[in-house]
């Protein structure tokens, strides 16, 4: 017996019941992510994606926008927009790097320290934390299975893949 037959009690293809059970799992994940982002905004006044940026800048003072975007797995222009919002709010400052005056590094302001102190964890979000806690073989299986789901979608928003979950 394979996993499908165990889950459905049959030797045939997955039933609607199994498809709906998986749909409920997606809802639970999505709802949990949204709830966490509401808690973040309520606690510290910034979005979940902004909080993650602040956290990364705190751990890598002087980091550039490109490297920051790569660390968060988002598009560079999206990261730049988030940084601009944080700078406007007085949470981040941009400074020319000593080693290369053409490059700009990001630093936190004193105001950002209070935001980080008020923030509920995990700062990167509940889904990235959960995924990072999975073993590699499980992540590989999940990656392949989600690719199969995406292949079945009749409508896809490819641009969403490079945006923070908090901004979707």
N, C-alpha and C positions, 0 to 999 in steps of 0.2 A: 504494500500500500504506500502511495506517495503522500506528500503533505496535503495536497488538494483533497484526496479521498478521505484522509483523516479528518479534515476540517468540515467536509460536506457530508460525510458518511456514505459516499458513493464512489464508484470507480470512474465516473464521467467528469465532464468539465465543471468548473466552479459554478455554483448555483447563485441565483440572485441574492440568497441569504448571505453567502460569503462576501459577495460584492458589497452588500449593504453594511456588513460588519467592518469591512476595510474602509468604507466611506465614513463610518462612525469614528474610526481611528484617525482619519484625516481631520475630521471635525474637532476631535478632542485635542489634537496637536495644534490646530489653528486657533481654537478657543483659548488654549493655555498660553500660546504666544501672545495673543491679543490682550489677555488678562495681565500678563507680565508687563507689557508695554504701558498699559493703563496705570499700573502700580508705579512704574518708573516715572512717568510724567507727573503723577500726583505727588510723589515723594520729593522729586528734585527739580521739576519744572523744565526738563528737556526730554526730547524724544529718545526712544531706545537706541536709535542709530547714532544720535548725537552723544549719548552717554558712552557708547562703545568707542567712539572716536576720542573722547576725552580720556578714557581709560588707556587707550593705546598711546596717546601723546604723553600721558603721565609716565608710562613705562619706557618710552623712547623719545625723550626730549630732543627737539631738533629734527624729528622725522619730517620727510617731505610728503607732499600730497600723493605722489605716485606710489611710494612705498606704503603709505597708509592705506590707500585704496587696495593694494595687493593684499595686505594683511587682513582686511575686512572682506575680501573677495567681492568688491563692488567696482563699478566703472569709475575711472578717474574723474570724469566730469561730475558725476554724482557726489563723489568725495569732496571735490572742490566746492560744490554748492553747500554741502554740509559744513565745511570749514568756514566758508564765508558767513553763514548764519551764526556760527559760534563766535566768530570774530566780531560781528555786529553786536552781539550780546555781551561782549567784553569777557568772554571765557577763554579765548585763544588769541595769541599774538603771533604775527609772522615776523621772522628776523632773517636777514641775510646770513648765510652760513660763513663761518670764518675761513674754512678751507676752500670755498668756491663762492664768490660773491654773486654769481649768477643764480645760485640756488637759494631757495627760501626754506627755512626750517620752521616748524611749529612748536610753540611753547604754550603751556597753560598759564593763565593769570591766577592771582590769589583767589579771585571770585570762583574759579573752577574747582578749587580745592573743597569749597563748601558744598558744591553740587555733588562732587564725587563722594563726599562723606555722608550725604543724605540719601544716596542711591541704594536701592535694594539690589541684591545680587541675584543671579550672576549678571555682571555688566555687559557681557557679550550677548546675553539673551538666553532663554531657557532651551531653545532648539539647538543653537550651536554648542552649548554646553553638553546637552544630551548626546549629540552626534559625536563630539570629541571623546565621550566616555565609552563609545562602542569599540569593540575590537575591529581590527582591519578587515578580517574576513566578513564580518557582519556588515560593515560599511560597503564592501565591494558587492555583496549580495543586494543590499538596499539600493545602491547606485544602479545596478543592472535592472532591478525590478522597477524602479522609478523611471528609468529610460523606457522600459516597455509601456508603462502607463502614459508617459508623454507621447510616445509614438501613436497611441490610440486617440489622443486628443484631436478633435476636428478643428478647434481654434486654439492657437498658441500665441502667447505674448512673449516672444523671445527676449525683449528688452527687460522684462521683469527679472530675469536671471541675474542681472547686474545691479539690482537695487536692494537696499536693506529691507528686510521683512517689515520693519516698523513703518516704512514708507509706502508699502503696497496697499 
